[in-house]
């Protein structure tokens, strides 16, 4: 939050509900790009309210492995 005025959008990586108030604040102020949650099976239920802004890292594994295999 110290650098709040120095960036356009934030990408937050967490599944911990302790950060919900930060994520909610950034969302309300149009500063949240996305919330990346490491594991689809384990994250705070508070984040279910903002599912349209969530990217699950665990869902990206196959995509990233595919890209790596093409090189």
N, CA, C and O of each residue as an XYZ file, in Angstrom:
284
protein
N       0.821     -1.196      0.000
C       0.000      0.000      0.000
C       0.864      1.258      0.000
O       0.390      2.333     -0.367
N       2.105      1.135      0.402
C       3.007      2.288      0.375
C       3.160      2.806     -1.052
O       3.254      4.014     -1.266
N       3.184      1.908     -2.018
C       3.371      2.273     -3.427
C       2.052      2.428     -4.183
O       2.056      2.452     -5.414
N       0.953      2.531     -3.493
C      -0.387      2.558     -4.079
C      -0.510      3.514     -5.266
O      -1.121      3.158     -6.274
N       0.037      4.681     -5.173
C      -0.087      5.681     -6.245
C       0.875      5.435     -7.399
O       0.769      6.086     -8.439
N       1.805      4.511     -7.232
C       2.848      4.297     -8.235
C       2.588      3.125     -9.175
O       3.467      2.762     -9.957
N       1.426      2.539     -9.117
C       1.102      1.442    -10.042
C      -0.346      1.536    -10.478
O      -1.183      2.143     -9.809
N      -0.622      0.911    -11.630
C      -1.983      0.931    -12.163
C      -2.845     -0.170    -11.562
O      -3.960      0.086    -11.108
N      -2.328     -1.392    -11.559
C      -3.086     -2.545    -11.084
C      -2.168     -3.467    -10.291
O      -0.973     -3.563    -10.571
N      -2.735     -4.138     -9.305
C      -1.976     -5.079     -8.475
C      -2.410     -6.507     -8.777
O      -3.588     -6.785     -9.004
N      -1.448     -7.387     -8.775
C      -1.686     -8.819     -8.865
C      -1.333     -9.392     -7.501
O      -0.166     -9.388     -7.107
N      -2.323     -9.879     -6.788
C      -2.122    -10.407     -5.442
C      -2.124    -11.936     -5.521
O      -3.008    -12.530     -6.137
N      -1.136    -12.560     -4.897
C      -1.038    -14.021     -4.877
C      -1.234    -14.485     -3.438
O      -0.344    -14.339     -2.600
N      -2.400    -15.040     -3.164
C      -2.700    -15.572     -1.838
C      -4.028    -16.333     -1.881
O      -4.853    -16.118     -2.769
N      -4.210    -17.189     -0.945
C      -5.493    -17.841     -0.740
C      -5.962    -17.609      0.685
O      -7.003    -18.112      1.107
N      -5.174    -16.840      1.410
C      -5.396    -16.586      2.829
C      -6.426    -15.476      3.024
O      -6.260    -14.370      2.509
N      -7.458    -15.768      3.748
C      -8.535    -14.805      3.997
C      -8.102    -13.575      4.774
O      -8.824    -12.578      4.798
N      -6.933    -13.626      5.412
C      -6.430    -12.448      6.119
C      -6.196    -11.283      5.171
O      -6.161    -10.129      5.597
N      -6.034    -11.580      3.888
C      -5.794    -10.532      2.901
C      -7.075    -10.083      2.195
O      -7.020     -9.269      1.273
N      -8.213    -10.602      2.616
C      -9.469    -10.255      1.944
C      -9.742     -8.753      1.966
O     -10.182     -8.191      0.963
N      -9.487     -8.099      3.094
C      -9.776     -6.660      3.174
C      -8.900     -5.876      2.197
O      -9.360     -4.889      1.622
N      -7.652     -6.294      1.998
C      -6.779     -5.647      1.013
C      -7.316     -5.861     -0.389
O      -7.417     -4.912     -1.167
N      -7.659     -7.089     -0.719
C      -8.183     -7.416     -2.038
C      -9.481     -6.650     -2.303
O      -9.670     -6.098     -3.387
N     -10.356     -6.620     -1.329
C     -11.626     -5.900     -1.468
C     -11.385     -4.402     -1.687
O     -12.043     -3.787     -2.525
N     -10.458     -3.821     -0.947
C     -10.131     -2.400     -1.090
C      -9.589     -2.100     -2.491
O     -10.008     -1.139     -3.135
N      -8.652     -2.936     -2.952
C      -8.097     -2.741     -4.296
C      -9.178     -2.881     -5.359
O      -9.201     -2.120     -6.326
N     -10.063     -3.837     -5.188
C     -11.153     -4.049     -6.135
C     -12.083     -2.842     -6.180
O     -12.447     -2.387     -7.265
N     -12.465     -2.328     -5.042
C     -13.362     -1.168     -4.984
C     -12.741      0.080     -5.587
O     -13.451      0.966     -6.064
N     -11.415      0.151     -5.566
C     -10.720      1.317     -6.101
C     -10.121      1.064     -7.479
O      -9.243      1.800     -7.928
N     -10.602      0.018     -8.145
C     -10.175     -0.352     -9.496
C      -8.657     -0.499     -9.604
O      -8.055     -0.096    -10.599
N      -8.052     -1.076     -8.578
C      -6.606     -1.289     -8.560
C      -6.242     -2.776     -8.589
O      -5.059     -3.115     -8.574
N      -7.232     -3.662     -8.630
C      -6.956     -5.094     -8.621
C      -6.985     -5.634    -10.041
O      -8.008     -5.564    -10.722
N      -5.865     -6.168    -10.480
C      -5.809     -6.840    -11.777
C      -6.432     -8.226    -11.638
O      -7.407     -8.553    -12.315
N      -5.860     -9.025    -10.762
C      -6.358    -10.372    -10.486
C      -5.882    -10.820     -9.115
O      -4.932    -10.279     -8.548
N      -6.564    -11.806     -8.615
C      -6.148    -12.505     -7.414
C      -5.733    -13.899     -7.860
O      -6.550    -14.649     -8.394
N      -4.478    -14.248     -7.645
C      -3.992    -15.584     -7.991
C      -3.968    -16.421     -6.725
O      -3.321    -16.069     -5.739
N      -4.683    -17.531     -6.771
C      -4.747    -18.444     -5.632
C      -3.976    -19.701     -6.007
O      -4.266    -20.320     -7.031
N      -2.989    -20.089     -5.184
C      -2.145    -21.230     -5.527
C      -2.883    -22.555     -5.731
O      -2.550    -23.302     -6.651
N      -3.863    -22.858     -4.904
C      -4.490    -24.182     -4.960
C      -6.004    -24.066     -4.939
O      -6.581    -23.536     -3.990
N      -6.637    -24.557     -5.975
C      -8.101    -24.502     -6.098
C      -8.799    -25.210     -4.936
O      -9.925    -24.860     -4.584
N      -8.141    -26.196     -4.345
C      -8.759    -26.996     -3.282
C      -8.637    -26.382     -1.897
O      -9.267    -26.853     -0.950
N      -7.828    -25.333     -1.771
C      -7.586    -24.797     -0.435
C      -7.414    -23.275     -0.475
O      -6.325    -22.765     -0.736
N      -8.511    -22.566     -0.211
C      -8.461    -21.110     -0.138
C      -9.643    -20.626      0.695
O     -10.603    -21.363      0.918
N      -9.560    -19.396      1.144
C     -10.594    -18.841      2.010
C     -11.922    -18.690      1.274
O     -11.963    -18.253      0.123
N     -12.983    -19.050      1.940
C     -14.327    -18.908      1.357
C     -14.706    -17.444      1.150
O     -15.638    -17.155      0.400
N     -14.009    -16.524      1.792
C     -14.286    -15.094      1.585
C     -14.080    -14.695      0.128
O     -14.765    -13.806     -0.377
N     -13.147    -15.344     -0.542
C     -12.836    -14.986     -1.922
C     -13.874    -15.474     -2.922
O     -13.826    -15.090     -4.090
N     -14.788    -16.294     -2.500
C     -15.831    -16.782     -3.421
C     -16.720    -15.651     -3.926
O     -17.386    -15.788     -4.951
N     -16.727    -14.547     -3.211
C     -17.530    -13.386     -3.615
C     -16.969    -12.695     -4.861
O     -17.677    -11.944     -5.532
N     -15.702    -12.952     -5.163
C     -15.054    -12.245     -6.280
C     -14.466    -13.222     -7.293
O     -13.387    -12.980     -7.835
N     -15.156    -14.304     -7.547
C     -14.647    -15.365     -8.421
C     -14.229    -14.866     -9.806
O     -13.319    -15.433    -10.410
N     -14.862    -13.838    -10.308
C     -14.517    -13.346    -11.650
C     -13.123    -12.742    -11.710
O     -12.600    -12.526    -12.804
N     -12.513    -12.466    -10.580
C     -11.172    -11.883    -10.540
C     -10.106    -12.895    -10.126
O      -8.943    -12.533     -9.945
N     -10.496    -14.152     -9.976
C      -9.570    -15.167     -9.482
C      -8.992    -15.998    -10.615
O      -9.695    -16.405    -11.540
N      -7.681    -16.240    -10.515
C      -6.975    -17.179    -11.379
C      -6.327    -18.191    -10.448
O      -5.625    -17.812     -9.510
N      -6.555    -19.466    -10.697
C      -5.968    -20.510     -9.868
C      -4.657    -20.971    -10.502
O      -4.637    -21.421    -11.648
N      -3.578    -20.858     -9.759
C      -2.271    -21.271    -10.256
C      -2.292    -22.751    -10.607
O      -1.690    -23.160    -11.600
N      -2.973    -23.552     -9.808
C      -3.037    -24.999    -10.064
C      -3.681    -25.303    -11.416
O      -3.381    -26.336    -12.015
N      -4.554    -24.433    -11.905
C      -5.182    -24.634    -13.215
C      -4.243    -24.269    -14.364
O      -4.479    -24.672    -15.503
N      -3.203    -23.527    -14.087
C      -2.272    -23.099    -15.129
C      -1.182    -24.122    -15.410
O      -0.460    -23.998    -16.399
N      -1.056    -25.112    -14.568
C       0.042    -26.079    -14.711
C       0.070    -26.708    -16.099
O       1.117    -26.715    -16.747
N      -1.045    -27.231    -16.563
C      -1.074    -27.882    -17.877
C      -0.726    -26.905    -18.993
O      -0.007    -27.257    -19.929
N      -1.230    -25.689    -18.897
C      -0.923    -24.678    -19.918
C       0.563    -24.349    -19.931
O       1.164    -24.228    -20.999
N       1.151    -24.207    -18.765
C       2.564    -23.874    -18.681
C       3.441    -25.028    -19.140
O       4.464    -24.805    -19.786
N       3.058    -26.249    -18.818
C       3.814    -27.411    -19.275
C       3.731    -27.549    -20.786
O       4.705    -27.948    -21.425
N       2.578    -27.223    -21.365
C       2.410    -27.284    -22.817
C       3.329    -26.282    -23.502
O       3.973    -26.607    -24.499
N       3.392    -25.092    -22.982
C       4.253    -24.063    -23.557
C       5.719    -24.475    -23.454
O       6.485    -24.305    -24.403
N       6.102    -25.012    -22.307
C       7.473    -25.440    -22.100
C       7.841    -26.545    -23.092
O       8.951    -26.545    -23.625
N       6.932    -27.480    -23.346
C       7.178    -28.594    -24.253
C       7.298    -28.175    -25.700
O       7.886    -28.906    -26.498
N       6.767    -27.034    -26.064
C       6.802    -26.545    -27.455
C       8.131    -25.871    -27.796
O       8.427    -25.650    -28.970
N       8.925    -25.547    -26.793
C      10.171    -24.806    -27.050
C      11.267    -25.710    -27.508
O      12.379    -25.251    -27.767
